[in-house]
Amino acid sequence: MTTAELLEWYATISGIVAAIMIAGDFGRRVTGFGFILFCTMNIAWILWAQSQEDGGGLTWQNAILLGVNAVGIWQYLLSPKNRRKMKAVKEAVKEFEAREAERPA
């Protein structure tokens, strides 16, 4: 298998897995890692497209999507503001669950 073929299959499979991670709504952390996986997919597609004679469109598309996915990583894993928000949400959920557990059925 050539390097180009490996890049193509890695990009294909990682894109599918990343889409499942994000669409599955498994939590912010999994979604953030899905965006990381999407970034590696974008890089693989860029490298693959550069090995083709007419890969300019795919290169530009994935370069732009790499930037979009980097924003996703920032929003879901790195942003201090969003991390504080999620901590507050988790605490509120714990309080709600404790109150619900005390309520009669």
Secondary structure, 3 states (H helix, E strand, C coil): CCHHHHHHHHHHHHHHHHHHHHHCCCCHHHHHHHHHHHHHHHHHHHHHHHCCCCCHHHHHHHHHHHHHHHHHHHHHHHCHHHHHHHHHHHHHHHHHHHHHHHCCC
